[in-house]
Amino acid sequence: VSTQSTGVASVADIGRTGFISFDEFMAVERIMRMPDAHFRLAFRMCDINGKGTISVDDFMSVLSVTQAYKEVKFEKNCSWMKLHFGKNLQRRMRPDEFPQFIASVPREHVRQAFQSLIKDSDDGSIDAIAYTQAFSRLKGPSYTRYLKDNLLGVVTAQTTRISYSYFTALNALLHNIELIKQIFSDVVDKLEEKEITKDQFDAAAWRFSEAITPVQTTLLWRLLDHDNTGKISLKDFNLLIPSMTLSKETQSKKEDDKSITAGQQVAVQAYRFGLSSIGGAAGAATVYPIDLVKTRLQNQVTTIADEVLYKNSMDCFKKVLKFEGVRGLYRGLVPQLLGVAPEKAIKMTTNDAVRQYFTDPRTGNIPFPAEVLAGAMGGCTQVMFTNPIEIVKIRLQVAGEVASMHKVTAVQVVKELGLTGLYRGARACMLRDAPFSAIYFPTYAHLKKLFSDKETGTTSFAAILCAATLSGIPSASLVTPADVIKTRLQVKPRAGKEPYTGLVNCAKRLYAEEGFSVFWKGAPARMFRSSPQFGVTLAVYEMLQRWFPYGPAKQIAPPKVAKIGSYAPDNDYIDHIGGYRNTQRTFANLEQKLGLWFPPSGNIVSTHTQHSKKGDFKIVTTEGK
């Protein structure tokens, strides 16, 4: 527990009553969601009396308890402070002015620190060792371990005395390091090279900002060009950028990420395969009677009215139930369940892999054409499993239409077709599955986002089920013509009827013999079947991941990128109002960007919550020596 915790608690106490009401707590949570939350919190911390403006004494009362102030005192009566608070330091600062002021305080602190070190220097320079010591004391959380180990060696490469220009150059370099990394990334993207030279970077940097000087880029290359090749890569910047976590004094201790072993990789894939199998089986079993009705209708020839066996979907359902019983509604279910596991697994895995490839790691965004491509590729890859399953299923589903003493089994169908016959109609199957997935997965992704809870960023089971089901309506209906052609190609030809020779031949004959409407046979049944099937499949799959989480699966999953202003919480903190991730980032910005780096306030012996009669509360801590 640090003084920073006390400061944030005082921010929540808007009425300055010593207690925090729920409304006040929610007000601070809303601040945590804003892009400039660290500026807003800093202002409220300094607005001690709640007047809406800040005096110089208000500011100094907060700054004086920071670790940087304890290391190097900040001169209150300096000319720089008088520029902001007036000649007599009596002016009060408004909230719209404060961000610019507080952002420049660390730079002024660095200047004062340097000035204190050159009191006995005739040439205005300081010793390199004193330089690195002062820098580490002032920068605190921004001073990475890599800098600590390498800074002295870098600055003494050419001289043992450091001028003020050199001192401020390094400070500016670290202050602008994220901007510099962005410029570097743009250069690398345009040149399509992983490493670039200092001259290449300088040419681009000066077009972006005049604040990035040659001295800063020289220091950058000395720090990151480990092999003296004259080139550095994008990943080298991570050595200078502090992670967006709190400093050791104010963060909870977390375990280091463990590397994923080959065995864990296999276990993760087995875990996902198992969950997708269960989800796929649940979806298939739920709507299988509708699928059987759809197949019977699509296989029905309508050239002669008297030969029509089924008038519509409901008539078909009633007749199957009457003449074949409940078991008749589930003819061919077993091979469907056996094949649905690899089918769904490869479809979902391919879609996720392609989406991850095209997703921008910095923003988390993916272009819409890439979403469509990912879905289409998922649909294409599943055909190798889907086609054999469906041709067997269809043969079994239509077998009940003809009275026979011999029961048709899946084994008999497979023997009759052979390996080549199992892939009859594969092109039509791909013509159906690729467009279906190209429409389905992008629609599902956007609907799921639309239906997510705006406060927590989470999606309920009902929302997932609704998004997945609605996505299937346009997907299933628009590809019905390809599904009709596939069904006619895969069903066993009737006696005396010439078999179809291919996809084009089948389409031409269907149009010539039965008209355009034949291509939309079973469309309602298909929508009623595919939509809830995928709804159940994806809802069960995603809920199983929540109910039975597997640690390594999270570690190798695509990284979640938190957008500025978003407040979706980590899964581990799903119930935290406002989102833990943004709160952590806000605290880190207070320390790393604004220099409000607070030391520990003592050893906590005990804590308890004290409630008022109104229902407000405050956290009371007892500190040890």
N, C-alpha and C positions, 0 to 999 in steps of 0.2 A: 504494500500500500504506500503511495507516495503523496506528496503535497499536491500533485496534479489531480489526484482523486478528490481531495478536499476542494480544489478549485472548481472542478466540474460540478461537484455537489452544490457549491454555492451558486453556480450558474442556474441550476434547476430551482433553487430557492428564490423565485422571482419576487415574491412579496417580502423577502427578508424577514421571515417569521421564525427562522430556525428549523422549520419543517418543510417537507416537500409533499405537495398534494399530487394526486394522480394526473390532474390536468397540467400541472407544471412539469411533471415527468414526461408526459406526452409531448409537451411543447419542445422540450430539449430533444426528444427522439426525432421530431420533425426537422429540427436543425441538422441532426446527424445525416439526414438524407440529402442535404443540399451540397452542390459542388464546392461552395466556399464555406463549408461548415467550420473549418479550422479558424477562419477569420472571425466568424460570428461568435464562436465559443470564446476566442481570445478577447474579443471586445467585452463580452458579458463577464468574463473573469476579472477584467480591469475595471468594469463599471461597478465598483464595490457597493456604492450606495443606491444603485438602481435609478440614477437620475437621467440616463439616456445619453450622457456625455462623460468624458473622462478628463480628469485633471492630471497634472504631472505627478502629483503625490499618489494618485490612484494607480498609475502605471508603475511607478517605482516600487510600490508596495508588493506588486506581483513579481516584477523583475528581480527584486532583491532576494527572493527565495529560490531563484533558479540556480542550477548547478554552474552555469556559465558565469553568473555574477559572483558566486562564491569563489570561483577560480580567478577571475579578473574583474575587479570592480568597474562599474559603469558610471561615468561622471555625469551627474544630473545637471550641473550648471554649465555644460559645454555649449559652444555656439550652435552646434547642430540641434540640440534640444530647444534652444531659444528660437530657432527658425520655425519649429512646429508649435511651440506653446507660448510664444511671445517673449519679448525682451525680459519681462519680469516673471515669466513662467506662470502667468495667471490665466492664460487662455484655456478653455475647455474644448476638447476634440470631439467632433461629431462621428457617428458610425460610418458615414460615407467617406470620411477622410482616413479613418483608422487603418484599413487594409494596407494602403500605401506606406503609412508610417511604420506599422509593425513589421512589414516585409523588409524594410531597410534597416531596422534596428540591429540585426546580426552583423551587417556590413560596418555600421558605425562602431559596434563593439570591437570588431577586428581592428579597425583603425586606432581606437583608443588603446587596445592591447599593444599594438606595434609601437605607438608613441611612448608608452610606458617603458618599453624595452630599449629605446634609443636615447635615454636620458644621458648616458655616459658615452655615447658614440659620436665621434667627430664627423664621420662621413655619412651618417644617416642610415647605416646598415646594421644588421644584427647577426649574431653567430647562428649558424645553421642548426645547431642542437637546440638553442633557445627557441628558434623559429618552430621546429617540429613540436617541441613541448607545449608552446603557447597554442599552436594550432590544434593539437589533440585536446587540450583543456577547453577550448572554446567551441569546437565543432561537436563534441559529444557523440550523440547517436549517428551523426553524418560521417563520423570518422571510422571507416571500415577497417577490418583487420588487415586487409591487403595494404591499405595506405599506411597503417601503423608499422608494418614490416618493411615497406619499400620507400617511404617518403624521404627519409634521411639520405639514403643512397642516391636517390634521384636528384635532390637539390644540391648535393655535394659533388656531383659529377664534374662540374666545371669550376665551382668556387665554394669557399667555406663561409662567405659572407652573403647575406640576403638583403636585397634592397626592398623598399616599400612597394615598388612596381611589381616585383616578383612575388611578394607576399600577397598583394591584392589579386594578382593574376590567378594564383592557385585557388584562392577563395571564390573568385568569379567562375573558374572552371567547374568546381564542385557545385556551386549554386545553379549553374546552367547545364549540368551534366545530362539531364533528361532531354532538354532541347537539343543538345549536341548529339545525343544518341539518335534522336529522330532525324536530324539532318544526315547523319552517317547512314542510317537505314535507307533514306531516300536515294542517296548516292549509290549504295550497294544495289538497290533494286534496278536503277537505271543502267548500271554497268554490268549487271548480272555476274558480279564477282563477289566472293566471300570476304576478300581482304582488299584494302585499298591503301594507297600511299598518302603521306601528309600533304603533298601538293594537290592530289585529287580532292582531298577533303577541304583544303583551304579555298580552292576555286569555287566550291559549292557553298561553304560556310559564309563567305563574305557576301554572297548574294542574298542569304537569308537574314543575317544580322551583323551589324557592325560591332556589336558588343563582344563578339568572339574574335579575339585578337591572335596574331601569330604567336605571341608569348604563351597563350593558353594552349594552342594546338601543339606547340613544342613540348610543353609540359605533359600534355596528353600522350604524345608518342613516347616520351621517355618513361612514362609510367606503364604503358601497356605493350610496347614493342619488346617483349621478353627476349626474342631470339635475334634481335638486331637485324631483321630482314627489311626494315623500313615500311612494313605493312602491319595493320591490326585488323581484327575482325569484330563483328557486332557483339559476339558473346563476351569479348574482353571487357565491355563496358560494365558488366555485372560486378566486376571487381571494385568499381568505384561507386556504384549505386547502392545505398543502404536498403535492405529489404523493408517493405512497408509493415514492419512490426514494431512494437514498442521496445524501448531500450531495456536492458537487463534489470534496471531498477524498477520498472513499472509494468513488466509483462509477466504472465504466468509461464512457468517452465514447460516447454513442450518437447516431446520426443522427436528426435531427428527422423526424417523420412528414410525409410529403408528401401534399398534397391529391390527391384522385382527380379526374382530368379527365374530360370527357365521352367522349373517345376511349377512356380506360381503362375506363370503365363499360361501353362497348360490347364491349371486348375481354374483360372479365370474364364478361359474359353469353354471349359466344361460347365462351369457355373452358368454362363450366359446361354449355352446350348440347352441346358436343363430347363431354365426358366422360360426360354422361348418355346421349348417343346410343350411345356405345361400350358402356356398361354395359347399356343396354336391349337392344341388338342381341345381346350375348353371352348375356343371360338368355333372350331369345326363341328364339335358335337352339339353345340347350342343351336346351330342353324341348319344342320344336315337335312332334316325333312324338307325345308324350303329348297335346298340345293337339288334334292331328288325331284321335286315338282318342276323346277326350272329345266332340268335335263329332259324330263319326259315331254314337256311342252316343246322344247327346241327340236327334239327328234321326231315330233309328230308331223307327218306330211299332210298338207291341206289342199291338195289338188281336187279331191272329190269330197263333197260335203258329208256324204253318208259314212265315209271312212274315218271321220273325226272322232277320236276316242274321248278327248277332253275338251270341254268348251272353254275353260279358263283355269286359272291357278287354283281357285277354291274347289272347282269341280274335280280337278285332278287329285287334290289332297283328299277329298271325301271318298273318291273311288279307290284310291290306293289303300286308305284306311279300311274301307268296307271289304274289299276282295283279298287284300294281302295282310291286313292286320297292322299293328304297331311296328312289328319287326320289318314289315315291308317299307316303312318310312325310313329305315336305317340300313337298307341294302347297300353294301359297299363301304360301310363306315370304317371297318377294321383297316383295310389298306390305306384309307384316307388318314386315319390317326397315325399309322406307322410312318407315312411319308411326310406328314405335316411338320415334323420336327426339323429335319434337314432343310425343308423348303423355307420355313419361316426364319430359321437361323441364318441361312446364307443370304436371304433377301435383306434382313435387318442389318447384318454385319457389313454387307457391301454398301448399303445406303449410308450407314454411319461412317464407314471408312472414307468414302468419297466426299461426304459432307465435311469431315474433319480436314481432308486434304485442301479443300477450297476455302475453308473458314479462315478469316484473317485473325492470327493469334493476338493481335494488339487490340482489336475492337470486338471480336467475337461475331462479326457479321459475315454472311455468306451471300454472294450474288444469287438472284433468283434463277438465272439460267443454270447455275451450278447445282441448285436444289433440284431442278427438273432432271438434270443429267444424273445426279446421284440416285434418284428414284428409278429412272429408266434402266440404269446399270443393275440396280438391285433386282428389277423385274426380269431382266435378261438372264442373269445368273441362276435364277430359281427354276428356269425351264428344264434344266437337266434332271431335276427331281420332280417337278410338277407334271410333266407330260406323261411319264409312265404311270404315275399315281392316278391321274385323271382318266386315262384311257381304260384302265382296269375298273375304276369306280363307275364310269359311264356304262361300260358293258354290263356291270352288275346291276346298275340302277334300272336299265331298260329291260333286263331279263324278265322281270316280273310282269311285263306287258303281255307276254305270250305264255299261255298255259303249257306246262311241260311236266313230264314225270321225273325228269332229271333236274336236280338242283345245280345251278351254275355256281362254281366257286372261283375265288381269285386265282388259285393255283392253275385251274383249267384255262382261265383266260390268258395267263402269262405263258403257258405252254403253247397255246394256240397262236399267240401273236409272235413269240420269239423276240430276240433282242431288237431287231430292226423294227418290228411291228409296234413295240412299246413306244417308239418315237414317231409314230404316224401322227401327222398334224402338228409337228413341233413348230413349224414356221407360223402357223396360225396361233399357236399357244404363245409364242413370243410376241406376235403382233397384238395380242390381247394383254399380256402381262407387263410389257415394257411401258406402253402408254398408261396402263392402270396405275403402276407405281410412280410414274412421272407426275401424274396428277395427284395421287393420294398423299405421298409423303410431304411435299411442300404445303399442301392444304392443311394437313394434320399439324405440322409444325407451327403454322401461323394461327390456327384456331386454338391450339393448346396455349399459346402465348396470350391470345385474346381472353381466354377463359381463366387464366391464372389469377390468383388473389392479388389485388393491387397493393395490399398492405404488406403481405409477407413474401410475395413472389412465388408461392407454392401453388400446386395444382392438386385439387381433390380427386378422389376416385370418380365421382360423378362428372367432373369437368373433363377428365381424360376420356371417360366413356363417351361423353357427348361429342367431344372433338373428333375422336376416332370414328364414331358412327357417322357423323355428318360428312366427314371427308370421303366416306365410301359411296355416297349418293352420286356425285358427278363422276367419280372414278369408275364405278360399276356400270352406270347407264351408258356412258359414251363409248365403251369398248364392247358393247353387246354384239354388234355385227361380227367382230372377230371371234367372239365366244360361240356364236351360232355356227360359223364355218368350222371351227375346231370340233364342236360336238358332232356335226354331220360327218366329218372326216374320220372321227375316232369310233363312232358307233358301228356295230356290225351291220353290213348292208342287208336289207330285206331280200327274201327269195325272189328272184326274177328281176331285181333292180340292179342296173349297172352301177358299179362302185365309182366313186369320185377318184380322179387320177392326180389331183393336187389342189392347192389352195385356190389358184385362179380358176381352174375348171369347176370347182365346187361353187365359187361365188357366181360365175356366169350361169350355171345350171339352176341354182337357187332363184336367181332373179328372173330367169326365163320361165321357170315352171311355177313359181309361187309368188312372184312379184316382190316389190321393194319391202313390203311390210314383214316379209319373212326374216329380215335381218334384225328385227327388233322383237322377235319372239322371246318371251320369257324375261323381257327387260324389267318389269315390275318385280318378278320373283328374284331376279338377279340382284336388284337393289336391296330388296328385303333380306336377301341372304348375305351378300358381301358386306353391306354396311354394318349390321350388328356383329357379323363374324369378326371383322377387323376391330370393331369397337371392343368386344370382349377380349380378343387376343392381346391388344396393346394395353388395355386397362389392367388385365391380369398380370401381364409381363412387368409393367412399371410398378404395380403395387407389390408384387413379389420381391422386386429389388429393394423396396423400402422395408418390407417386413423381414426379409432375410438378407441383410447387407453382407457383402463379402469385401473385407478391407482392401486387398490388392486390386480388386476391380476398380475401386475409386482412384487408385494411384496411377493406373495406366489409362484411365478414361481421358478424353479430350479435356484440356484445362478450361475451366469456366472463367470467362473474363468479366470482371465487374465494370460496367459502364459508369461513367461519371453521372452522378445523380440517381443511379439505381440504388435500391436498397434490398435486393434479394439476399436473404441470409444464407450462410453455409448450412448444409444439411444437419450438421452437428448442433446448430443453434436455431433450429427451425421455428421455435416458439419465441425467439427474441424479437421484441417489437422494434422496428426500425432497421434491423439487420446488423449482426455482429461485425461483418466485414467492413462496412462503412465506418462504424464506430472505431475500429482498430486503425483504419487508415486516417481518420480524423485526428486521433491521438498522436499517431506517428508524424503527421504534418505539423502539429503543434510543436513537437520536439525538433524535427529535422528541418522544417522550412522557416519557422518563426523563432527558433531558439528558446522556446519555453520548455526547457529540459529541467525537470524537477528532481531533486535528490530524494532518497527515502526519508520518510518523516519519523521513522523509529520502528521498533519491533512491536508488532501487535500482540498483545497478551490476550485480549478478548474483544468480541464485537457483539452488539445486539441491536435490535430495532426498537426504537421508542416511538409510540403512537400517541397522537393527540386525540382529544375528544371528538374532533371533526373528522377523524379518519385519516389525517395526514400522518406522515412518518418521517423519521430521520435515522440514519445509521450512526450509532455511538460507538467509538473505538477507545480502548484503553491501551496506552502505549507503555512499553517497558523502557528501560534505560538505553 
